[in-house]
Amino acid sequence: MLSPATVQLHLADLQEDIVELSGTTSPATIRRSVGFLARLARLLDIPVTLSAAPRPGGPAVIEEASILQTPVFVRSGPCAWDDAPTREAITAQPRKNLAICGVTSEIVVLHTALDAIAAGFEVSVLLDACGGLSPRTEQAAFRQIEAAGGRITSVASLATDLVRDFTTPTGQEVISALHGLIQHSAPEPAR
């Protein structure tokens, strides 16, 4: 069981023109999942870092992530861990459970997860808030993360691992948000 006091989130490349490129999870599902994560982070006081790929005109982070009102670290390469300010923001937290999501699973999510694991973090990848290039390549990335000791899970599983009592005021808000996420989620098309 995870504790909200030990978890932090890292959202990577959740940018308007990049999310739309997902070949696995629909952009609408990614947006809903990220919106849910933002609400969960606020409810449970979970710190969040955002990293973005350099884009003409700025990072253009999706609205669901930008509502967190946290700085966006613009990286120069495919791994958030390689960017010193991003890495320092993550390692400055005493929380050693890092939940990661973003687009693409095979690039920024994979490399950031592997480097965070190597640095001693317990990493969970939130697959319904990730988008891959193709199902085959995304599954290969997830297998690499699992082989390195990471965990592939969902935003619902993370939330229900963090909040086990739905009768508390916070628990009631989390389960209500989770019901909203489930009601609005359409099944992913078979690929």
C-alpha positions, 0 to 999 in steps of 0.5 A: 500500500502506498501513502500519499506522503511518499508519492510524487508525480511526473508528467512528461510531454503532455503537450497539445500537439504531442498528445494527439500523436498517441497511437495507443491510448486515445488523446481523450482518455489521456486528457481525462486521466491527466485531469483526474491525476491533477485533482488527485494531486490537489486532494492528497497534496502530492507534488507534481513536476511537468517536463516538456519537449522544446516546441516553437512558441513554447511548451503548450501543455494540455489544459488538464496538466496546466491547471496544476500551476506548476513550472514546466521544465523544457528539456533538450532531449528525450529523457526528463532525468537528463535535464538537471532542473527537472531531476533536481526538482524530483530528487529534492522531494523526500518522496521515493515513489515516482508515478510517471505518465506522458507521451510517448511511452517509448521515449520520455516515459521509458528513459525517465522511468529507467533512470529514476529506477537506477537512481533508487526510486520506486517507479509506477507508470500510469498506462492510461495517462500514457500514449505510445507510437504503436501497441507493439513498441509501447508494450516493449517499453513497458516490459523494459520498465518492468524488467528494471523493477518498475510497475505498470499500473493505472490511474485508478489503481494508483488512486485506490492504493493511495486512498483506502477509506472512501468514507472520509471526506477526502475518500469521498472526493476521490471515489466521486472523481474516480466514478466520473473518470470511469463513466466518461471512459470509452473502451479503447479500440482494438489495434 
